[in-house]
Amino acid sequence: MGVEHYVGIDIGSTCAKTVVMNGEGEILHRLLRPTGWSSVGTAASIREELEGLGIHASDSRVVSTGYGRASVPFADRQVTEITCHAKGACHIHGTQDLTVIDIGGQDTKLIAVERGQVTDFLMNDKCSAGTGRFLEVMANTLSVTPDQLCALAQRGGGASISSMCTVFAESEVIGLIGKGEKRENIAYAVVESIVLKVASQAGRLKLDQTVCLTGGLCGFDYLRSRLGRALHCEVISCADGRYAGAAGAALCALQTDR
């Protein structure tokens, strides 16, 4: 019996994404779950979910990537996040030339891709402001969800956060709250902090081709539009952007058989 399914598993610091493709590279299934405290436990849960769909590791090709890629014992091999995010983004957006901005839970990756090959990449510090975790922490401090924070930010302005460290930035936010600053203005400052940090990093890459946003924040249209303004270009995204790493891993699995 031949291989019918090609599975990519991207276990990030916050969420685990799984993509299942057929032999033509079409996405059949997308699975999403919190990573939790144990990547090993998350991998076991993913395996159970796949088997519930009739997809078994024994007759599939499986590639793992991400923060917890070594915690997937049923993976045939492991591939780096940079390679998988580049492949996945190119596949999702139908182009071989683009710059990928992936804002993850603990880091932000910027990847230049030309003719389908990675030509340059940058990653930020884990405590830095330009991450999804930073947005979550600030949203919790303001007693809102990340979605609500972005909605508030659209109506705000005038405030700023200078610290590039999540811990110190949270102290700044608490200080602004204590001074009676409007919540929408603080939300605006949070989004701008993320945007300016990412834009500062992106300045080290050539942005003369398509720029796409992937990762957990790719669905936040306000953040994406502010990032495009800071970079002086259009930043595109799509619903599958969150699954770019997993899609790239599934493509790596598919290419093993070709």
C-alpha positions in Angstrom: 0.0 0.0 0.0 1.4 3.4 -1.0 1.7 6.5 1.1 -1.6 8.5 1.0 -0.9 11.2 3.6 1.9 13.6 4.2 1.8 15.2 7.7 3.6 18.3 8.9 3.6 19.0 12.7 4.8 22.4 13.9 5.0 22.4 17.7 5.5 26.0 18.7 6.0 27.4 22.2 2.3 28.4 22.4 0.3 26.4 19.8 0.8 23.2 17.9 -0.3 23.2 14.2 -0.7 20.1 12.1 -1.3 20.0 8.3 -2.2 16.8 6.3 -1.6 16.9 2.6 -2.3 14.4 -0.2 0.2 13.4 -2.9 -0.7 16.5 -5.0 0.1 18.9 -2.1 -3.5 19.7 -1.4 -4.3 20.4 2.3 -6.8 17.8 3.6 -6.8 18.6 7.3 -5.7 21.4 9.6 -5.4 20.8 13.3 -4.7 23.3 16.0 -4.2 22.9 19.8 -2.4 24.6 22.6 1.1 23.2 23.2 0.6 23.2 26.9 3.4 22.4 29.3 4.5 19.1 27.6 5.5 18.9 23.9 5.6 15.1 24.3 2.1 15.1 25.6 1.0 17.4 22.8 2.6 15.1 20.2 0.7 12.1 21.6 -2.6 14.0 21.5 -1.9 14.9 17.8 -1.2 11.3 17.0 -4.5 10.3 18.6 -6.4 13.0 16.7 -4.8 11.9 13.4 -5.7 8.3 14.0 -9.3 9.4 14.7 -9.2 10.7 11.1 -7.9 7.4 9.8 -4.4 8.7 9.4 -1.7 6.5 10.8 2.0 7.2 11.1 2.8 3.7 9.9 1.5 4.4 6.4 2.2 8.2 6.2 5.2 10.4 5.9 5.6 12.7 8.9 7.9 15.7 9.4 8.1 17.7 12.6 9.3 21.3 13.0 9.2 24.1 15.5 10.1 24.5 19.2 9.1 21.0 20.1 10.1 19.1 16.9 12.3 16.7 18.8 9.3 15.6 20.9 7.5 13.8 18.0 8.7 10.2 18.2 6.6 9.1 15.2 8.1 11.7 12.9 10.3 10.3 10.0 12.5 13.4 10.3 12.9 16.9 11.7 13.3 20.0 9.7 14.2 23.6 10.9 11.5 26.2 11.3 13.2 28.6 8.8 13.0 26.0 6.0 9.4 25.0 6.8 8.0 28.5 7.2 9.6 29.5 3.9 8.3 26.5 2.0 4.8 26.8 3.6 4.5 30.5 2.9 5.5 30.1 -0.7 3.0 27.3 -1.2 0.2 29.1 0.5 0.7 32.3 -1.4 1.6 30.7 -4.8 5.0 32.4 -5.3 8.6 31.5 -5.0 9.8 35.0 -4.2 8.7 36.6 -0.9 9.7 37.9 2.5 8.1 36.1 5.3 7.4 37.8 8.7 6.4 35.1 11.2 5.3 36.5 14.5 5.3 33.5 16.9 4.7 33.1 20.6 8.3 33.5 21.7 10.1 34.9 18.7 9.7 36.6 15.4 11.3 35.3 12.3 12.0 37.3 9.1 12.9 35.1 6.1 13.9 36.3 2.6 13.1 33.7 -0.1 14.2 33.9 -3.7 13.3 31.2 -6.3 12.0 29.1 -3.4 15.3 29.1 -1.5 16.0 30.9 1.7 18.6 33.6 1.1 18.6 35.4 4.4 16.8 35.3 7.8 16.7 37.1 11.2 15.3 36.1 14.5 14.6 38.4 17.5 15.3 37.9 21.2 12.8 35.8 23.2 12.1 38.6 25.7 11.5 41.2 23.0 8.4 43.2 22.3 7.7 41.9 18.8 6.1 38.5 19.7 2.7 37.0 20.2 3.4 36.3 23.9 4.1 40.0 24.4 0.6 40.8 22.9 -1.0 38.2 25.2 0.7 39.6 28.3 -0.3 43.1 27.5 -3.9 42.1 26.7 -4.1 40.3 30.1 -2.8 43.4 31.8 -5.6 45.4 30.2 -8.2 42.7 31.0 -9.0 42.1 27.3 -8.3 39.4 24.6 -5.7 40.0 21.9 -8.5 40.5 19.4 -10.1 43.1 21.7 -6.8 44.9 22.2 -6.3 45.3 18.5 -9.9 46.6 18.2 -9.2 49.1 21.0 -5.9 50.2 19.4 -7.7 51.3 16.2 -9.4 54.0 18.3 -6.3 55.1 20.2 -3.2 57.1 19.8 -0.7 59.4 21.6 0.8 56.9 24.0 4.0 54.9 23.6 6.0 52.1 25.2 9.8 52.5 25.1 11.0 49.2 26.6 11.8 46.3 24.3 11.6 43.7 27.2 8.2 42.2 28.0 8.7 42.5 31.8 9.7 46.2 31.7 7.1 47.0 29.1 4.4 45.5 31.3 5.6 47.8 34.1 5.2 50.7 31.7 1.7 49.7 30.9 0.8 49.4 34.6 2.3 52.9 35.0 0.1 54.3 32.2 -2.9 52.6 33.8 -2.1 54.2 37.1 -1.9 57.7 35.5 -5.4 57.2 34.1 -4.4 56.8 30.4 -7.3 55.6 28.3 -7.2 51.9 27.6 -7.5 52.4 23.8 -4.4 54.6 23.9 -2.4 52.0 25.8 -3.6 49.3 23.3 -2.4 51.5 20.5 1.0 51.8 22.2 1.2 48.0 22.6 0.5 47.4 18.9 2.9 50.1 17.8 5.6 48.6 20.0 5.3 45.3 18.2 5.2 47.0 14.8 8.2 49.2 15.4 10.3 46.3 16.7 9.5 44.1 13.7 10.0 47.0 11.3 13.4 47.7 12.8 14.4 44.1 12.2 13.0 44.0 8.7 15.1 47.1 7.8 18.0 44.7 7.6 16.4 42.8 4.7 15.5 43.9 1.2 11.8 44.4 0.9 11.6 44.6 -2.9 9.2 41.6 -3.2 6.0 40.3 -1.8 5.8 40.6 2.0 3.6 38.2 3.9 2.7 37.8 7.6 2.4 34.4 9.1 2.0 33.0 12.6 -0.6 33.5 15.3 -1.1 37.2 14.7 -1.6 37.0 10.9 -5.3 37.3 11.3 -5.1 40.7 13.1 -5.8 43.0 10.2 -5.1 46.2 12.2 -1.7 45.0 13.2 -1.0 43.9 9.6 -2.0 47.3 8.2 0.2 49.2 10.7 3.1 46.9 9.9 2.6 47.6 6.2 2.6 51.3 6.9 5.8 51.1 8.9 7.5 49.1 6.2 6.1 51.3 3.3 4.7 48.3 1.5 1.6 46.1 1.5 1.8 43.1 3.9 -0.4 40.3 2.8 -1.8 37.4 4.8 -4.5 34.6 4.6 -6.3 32.2 6.8 -3.7 29.5 6.3 -0.9 31.8 7.3 -1.0 30.4 10.8 -0.3 27.0 9.4 2.7 28.0 7.3 5.3 26.0 9.3 3.2 22.9 9.4 2.4 23.2 5.7 6.1 23.5 4.9 6.8 20.4 7.0 4.1 18.5 5.1 5.7 19.6 1.8 9.1 18.3 3.1 7.4 15.0 3.8 5.9 15.0 0.3 9.3 15.8 -1.3 10.8 12.8 0.4 8.8 10.6 -1.9 9.6 12.5 -5.1 
